[in-house]
């Protein structure tokens, strides 16, 4: 596993089913090794600006990236799906 449990990561892809967008920040709450020939994955918990859980999603390792010191967090309004 490339990312540690409980570390914060950014989404590299939109997760429209959960109203999440590329760049949204999430916390890793579970790691999934994947079967032979299958990409590892993670379960992420996503919080709103005041710390309430808004989504729990499972993604492939290639769909997230580590946060870097040269980046800044940004607030956006959570829009409704559809």
Secondary structure as UniProt FT lines:
FT   TURN            5..6
FT   STRAND          8..11
FT   HELIX           16..18
FT   TURN            22..23
FT   STRAND          25..32
FT   TURN            36..37
FT   STRAND          41..47
FT   TURN            49..50
FT   STRAND          53..60
FT   HELIX           61..63
FT   STRAND          64..66
FT   TURN            69..70
//
